[in-house]
C-alpha cells in the first residue's frame, strides 16, 4: 500500500509523482497504461509525427463531427511514460492573463493569473534566465530554437511587412505579436515531463512506477477512494492508497475512469450496468481548439529532406541540425479582426507541406492557426462498461457561429500574411487553400480541412466535477489533476498550463505553498 496512487504518467502525473515523493516519509505509486519512454523517435523532435498511430498513441477516433462535414478526427494522446509530452510539438505557450482571471470568475477560487504565474516560474529552467515571467533552475528546460529555417522565418518577415508587432516572448507581459516560440527542449532533444520531473525522482525508494498497467476502475469503501484495479500484462492487479487516489489521465481518460467507477451522469451509468456513486456532469464541456492549415509549394528546400544520415549524425553528436526542429518554430498571437480587444488567434509558420496524413513528396511551406476562444462544447461518454474500450468523443468543432466567424476572420488574417512579398518570393503554387476568401469558400475549406489541436480540456471542470482544491465532489480521498479540470480552455498550447496545474495540485495535496518568492522585478511587473 502507498500513501498516494497516481493514475497516468502524463504532463500532470509526472509532476505530481515527483513533487509528492520529495517527502521521504510519503510513498507514491504512479501507474501508466503505456510502456516506458526512451525510444529514439520519442527523443528526436523532428520525428514526433512518426509516433502517431503507433504503440505510443491511444489513437482515439472522434464521433462524426457535424461542423466538419461529418468527418471522424483522429485524436493522438500519449500512451507512454510522459504521456502526450512525449509525442507533441513541444511548443511552450501559456495563454493570456484574462483567460486565467476568467477561471476565477467562473468559480475557481485561487486560480487567477497572479496566483498561477509563480507556478509557471517554479517549473522552468529557461535558457534566457529568470525574470518577472520566467524561472531558472526548475526541472523543465525551456529553450530557444536551435534551427532557424527560411520557411518558418518567412512568417516573421511577412509580419513586419504587414505591420504586425514582433514578440519573441508571448509568455511575457503581452501575448500579442509574432516571433520565435520557445520549446520544451534540452540539448536539442525533447524535454518531456517524464524526463524533466519523473526520471530524476525514480531513484527514490518511496516512488514506484508501474508502466504497462491499465487502470480499470477506482475502488471505494463507502464514499472514500481507497485504491484502483488495473490490468498489468494481461493479469489483474490492485494498488491500494492510504491517503488519496489522484487521477491524471487527461481530458479523455480521466472522465472515462471516473465514469467506470460510478462517478458521472447517473442515468448514463445505469444504462451500462454501472452502479452510480455520485451524479456529476463528468465528461461534459469537452473543449479543443480547431486548427486549420494552408499549404503552398515552393522551390526552397523544406524539412522534407531533414532525415539524412548526415543530419542524424549531427543530431546524435551535437544536438543540432534539422532533426531538432518541431517544424513550426515561429508564430504567436494576432487579432483575428479589427474589433478584437486583444490578440485572439494563434498562428504557426511551418517549414513543410501539410498533406493531412499523406506522404509528403514535394517541398512546401504551410501556415496554421486557430481561434483562442472556444465556445463549442462536446463530451466524452462511455462506449460500453468494458474498461479497455475506447470512449466516445464528440467535440462539436465549429458548430458555434462565433467560433466559425472567428476562424473565418483568422483565415483571412493568415492569408494577408502570405500575401506579403516575403511569402510571394517563395511560393510557386497553392497546394491546399480555400477557393476564395468569401464566407462560403472559407467555411467550406474549414469544414473540409479543420482538425484538432490536441488541446482537449474541461471534462472534469473546477466547479462542475471538482472543487478549487481539485477534490472530486461528493466523495473523499479522490482528486483529478490534469487539463480536464480547466473551467475554460486557455487560448494557447496546453502542456505548459497542464504542468502548472500539476505544480499547484501537488501543493494543494501537500497543504504547502512552494511558489518562489516574488522578486523585485516580479513585484514591479505586477
SULKAGI-V278181 format. One record per residue. N is the residue number from 1. SS is DSSP state (H for helix, E for strand, C for the rest). NEAR is the number of other ideal C-beta (glycine too) atoms within 12 Angstrom. Layout:
N&SS&NEAR ; N&SS&NEAR
This chain:
1&C&19 ; 2&E&31 ; 3&E&30 ; 4&E&43 ; 5&E&46 ; 6&E&54 ; 7&E&51 ; 8&C&57 ; 9&C&54 ; 10&C&54 ; 11&H&53 ; 12&H&57 ; 13&H&57 ; 14&H&52 ; 15&H&51 ; 16&H&51 ; 17&H&51 ; 18&H&39 ; 19&H&43 ; 20&H&47 ; 21&C&35 ; 22&C&25 ; 23&C&23 ; 24&C&14 ; 25&C&14 ; 26&C&28 ; 27&C&27 ; 28&E&47 ; 29&E&40 ; 30&E&49 ; 31&E&45 ; 32&C&40 ; 33&C&41 ; 34&C&39 ; 35&E&28 ; 36&C&26 ; 37&C&39 ; 38&C&22 ; 39&C&24 ; 40&H&19 ; 41&H&27 ; 42&H&37 ; 43&H&33 ; 44&C&34 ; 45&H&45 ; 46&H&42 ; 47&H&33 ; 48&H&40 ; 49&H&35 ; 50&H&23 ; 51&H&36 ; 52&C&27 ; 53&C&19 ; 54&C&23 ; 55&C&23 ; 56&C&38 ; 57&E&32 ; 58&C&36 ; 59&C&24 ; 60&E&36 ; 61&E&25 ; 62&C&37 ; 63&C&27 ; 64&C&18 ; 65&E&32 ; 66&H&22 ; 67&H&32 ; 68&H&36 ; 69&C&20 ; 70&C&15 ; 71&E&25 ; 72&C&22 ; 73&C&36 ; 74&E&23 ; 75&E&40 ; 76&C&36 ; 77&C&46 ; 78&E&46 ; 79&C&40 ; 80&E&40 ; 81&C&41 ; 82&C&48 ; 83&H&52 ; 84&H&55 ; 85&H&52 ; 86&H&49 ; 87&C&46 ; 88&C&43 ; 89&C&38 ; 90&C&47 ; 91&E&42 ; 92&C&47 ; 93&C&45 ; 94&C&41 ; 95&C&42 ; 96&C&35 ; 97&H&31 ; 98&H&23 ; 99&H&37 ; 100&H&37 ; 101&H&23 ; 102&H&25 ; 103&H&36 ; 104&H&24 ; 105&H&18 ; 106&C&24 ; 107&C&20 ; 108&C&32 ; 109&C&17 ; 110&C&25 ; 111&C&38 ; 112&C&26 ; 113&H&32 ; 114&H&22 ; 115&H&27 ; 116&H&35 ; 117&H&39 ; 118&H&33 ; 119&H&39 ; 120&H&43 ; 121&H&38 ; 122&H&34 ; 123&H&47 ; 124&E&37 ; 125&E&27 ; 126&E&35 ; 127&C&26 ; 128&C&22 ; 129&C&18 ; 130&C&26 ; 131&C&23 ; 132&C&26 ; 133&C&37 ; 134&C&35 ; 135&C&37 ; 136&C&22 ; 137&C&17 ; 138&C&32 ; 139&C&33 ; 140&E&47 ; 141&E&33 ; 142&E&40 ; 143&E&33 ; 144&C&24 ; 145&C&35 ; 146&C&30 ; 147&C&35 ; 148&C&23 ; 149&C&37 ; 150&H&27 ; 151&H&46 ; 152&H&41 ; 153&H&29 ; 154&H&37 ; 155&H&44 ; 156&H&35 ; 157&H&26 ; 158&H&37 ; 159&H&37 ; 160&H&21 ; 161&H&22 ; 162&H&27 ; 163&C&16 ; 164&C&31 ; 165&C&21 ; 166&E&24 ; 167&C&29 ; 168&C&23 ; 169&C&30 ; 170&C&38 ; 171&C&40 ; 172&C&31 ; 173&C&22 ; 174&C&22 ; 175&C&37 ; 176&E&31 ; 177&E&33 ; 178&E&44 ; 179&E&36 ; 180&E&36 ; 181&C&43 ; 182&C&40 ; 183&E&42 ; 184&E&44 ; 185&E&42 ; 186&E&26 ; 187&C&20 ; 188&C&32 ; 189&E&35 ; 190&E&47 ; 191&C&44 ; 192&C&46 ; 193&H&52 ; 194&H&47 ; 195&H&33 ; 196&H&39 ; 197&H&45 ; 198&H&48 ; 199&H&28 ; 200&H&22 ; 201&H&33 ; 202&C&26 ; 203&C&13 ; 204&C&24 ; 205&C&13 ; 206&C&24 ; 207&E&34 ; 208&E&28 ; 209&E&37 ; 210&E&35 ; 211&C&31 ; 212&C&24 ; 213&E&35 ; 214&E&35 ; 215&E&44 ; 216&E&29 ; 217&E&35 ; 218&E&46 ; 219&E&31 ; 220&E&27 ; 221&E&17 ; 222&C&13 ; 223&C&19 ; 224&E&22 ; 225&E&40 ; 226&E&28 ; 227&E&34 ; 228&E&45 ; 229&E&29 ; 230&E&35 ; 231&E&23 ; 232&E&22 ; 233&C&14 ; 234&C&11 ; 235&E&12 ; 236&E&17 ; 237&E&24 ; 238&E&25 ; 239&E&37 ; 240&E&25 ; 241&E&37 ; 242&E&20 ; 243&E&30 ; 244&E&43 ; 245&E&51 ; 246&E&52 ; 247&E&52 ; 248&C&51 ; 249&C&53 ; 250&H&53 ; 251&H&54 ; 252&H&50 ; 253&H&49 ; 254&H&54 ; 255&H&48 ; 256&H&51 ; 257&H&47 ; 258&H&54 ; 259&H&50 ; 260&H&44 ; 261&C&41 ; 262&C&34 ; 263&E&41 ; 264&E&43 ; 265&C&29 ; 266&H&21 ; 267&H&14 ; 268&H&31 ; 269&H&31 ; 270&H&18 ; 271&H&17 ; 272&C&26 ; 273&C&14 ; 274&C&28 ; 275&C&19 ; 276&C&25 ; 277&C&32 ; 278&E&31 ; 279&E&22 ; 280&C&34 ; 281&C&31 ; 282&C&51 ; 283&C&41 ; 284&E&28 ; 285&E&37 ; 286&E&44 ; 287&E&42 ; 288&C&49 ; 289&C&42 ; 290&E&47 ; 291&E&42 ; 292&E&49 ; 293&E&39 ; 294&E&41 ; 295&E&37 ; 296&E&36 ; 297&E&27 ; 298&E&32 ; 299&C&17 ; 300&C&27 ; 301&C&20 ; 302&C&35 ; 303&H&39 ; 304&H&31 ; 305&H&24 ; 306&C&34 ; 307&C&24 ; 308&C&17 ; 309&H&13 ; 310&H&17 ; 311&H&27 ; 312&H&24 ; 313&H&16 ; 314&H&23 ; 315&H&31 ; 316&H&20 ; 317&H&14 ; 318&H&18 ; 319&C&26 ; 320&C&25 ; 321&C&29 ; 322&H&37 ; 323&H&38 ; 324&H&39 ; 325&C&43 ; 326&C&44 ; 327&C&42 ; 328&C&44 ; 329&C&43 ; 330&E&47 ; 331&E&50 ; 332&E&43 ; 333&E&44 ; 334&E&45 ; 335&C&31 ; 336&C&36 ; 337&C&23 ; 338&C&12 ; 339&C&11 ; 340&C&23 ; 341&C&14 ; 342&C&23 ; 343&C&37 ; 344&C&37 ; 345&E&45 ; 346&E&50 ; 347&E&51 ; 348&E&44 ; 349&E&50 ; 350&E&43 ; 351&C&42 ; 352&C&41 ; 353&C&34 ; 354&C&35 ; 355&C&21 ; 356&C&23 ; 357&C&15 ; 358&C&13 ; 359&C&10 ; 360&C&27 ; 361&C&14 ; 362&C&25 ; 363&C&29 ; 364&E&35 ; 365&E&49 ; 366&E&46 ; 367&E&50 ; 368&E&40 ; 369&E&45 ; 370&E&45 ; 371&E&46 ; 372&C&45 ; 373&C&35 ; 374&C&43 ; 375&C&27 ; 376&C&35 ; 377&C&27 ; 378&E&41 ; 379&E&33 ; 380&E&47 ; 381&E&33 ; 382&C&35 ; 383&C&24 ; 384&C&20 ; 385&C&24 ; 386&C&18 ; 387&C&30 ; 388&C&20 ; 389&C&19 ; 390&C&26 ; 391&C&43 ; 392&E&28 ; 393&E&38 ; 394&E&36 ; 395&C&48 ; 396&C&30 ; 397&C&46 ; 398&C&43 ; 399&C&24 ; 400&C&23 ; 401&H&15 ; 402&H&19 ; 403&H&37 ; 404&H&33 ; 405&H&26 ; 406&H&37 ; 407&H&46 ; 408&H&35 ; 409&H&31 ; 410&H&41 ; 411&H&44 ; 412&H&34 ; 413&H&40 ; 414&H&46 ; 415&H&30 ; 416&H&28 ; 417&H&40 ; 418&H&41 ; 419&C&20 ; 420&C&27 ; 421&H&16 ; 422&H&27 ; 423&H&35 ; 424&H&17 ; 425&C&20 ; 426&C&33 ; 427&E&32 ; 428&E&19 ; 429&E&17 ; 430&E&23 ; 431&E&29 ; 432&E&26 ; 433&C&32 ; 434&C&30 ; 435&C&16 ; 436&C&16 ; 437&C&23 ; 438&C&14 ; 439&H&19 ; 440&H&15 ; 441&H&20 ; 442&H&32 ; 443&H&30 ; 444&H&24 ; 445&H&33 ; 446&H&40 ; 447&H&27 ; 448&H&25 ; 449&H&35 ; 450&C&44 ; 451&E&34 ; 452&E&40 ; 453&C&40 ; 454&C&41 ; 455&C&46 ; 456&C&47 ; 457&E&48 ; 458&C&47 ; 459&C&49 ; 460&C&50 ; 461&C&41 ; 462&E&42 ; 463&C&27 ; 464&C&31 ; 465&C&41 ; 466&E&42 ; 467&C&27 ; 468&C&27 ; 469&C&26 ; 470&C&39 ; 471&E&29 ; 472&E&43 ; 473&C&30 ; 474&C&26 ; 475&C&34 ; 476&E&22 ; 477&C&30 ; 478&E&47 ; 479&E&46 ; 480&E&57 ; 481&C&49 ; 482&C&55 ; 483&H&52 ; 484&H&51 ; 485&H&53 ; 486&C&48 ; 487&C&37 ; 488&C&35 ; 489&C&46 ; 490&C&44 ; 491&C&43 ; 492&C&43 ; 493&C&44 ; 494&H&46 ; 495&H&50 ; 496&H&47 ; 497&H&44 ; 498&H&53 ; 499&H&52 ; 500&H&47 ; 501&H&52 ; 502&H&50 ; 503&H&45 ; 504&H&43 ; 505&H&44 ; 506&H&43 ; 507&H&29 ; 508&H&34 ; 509&H&39 ; 510&H&26 ; 511&C&13 ; 512&C&15 ; 513&C&17 ; 514&C&25 ; 515&C&25 ; 516&C&24 ; 517&C&15 ; 518&C&22 ; 519&C&21 ; 520&H&12 ; 521&H&20 ; 522&H&24 ; 523&H&13 ; 524&H&12 ; 525&H&21 ; 526&C&18
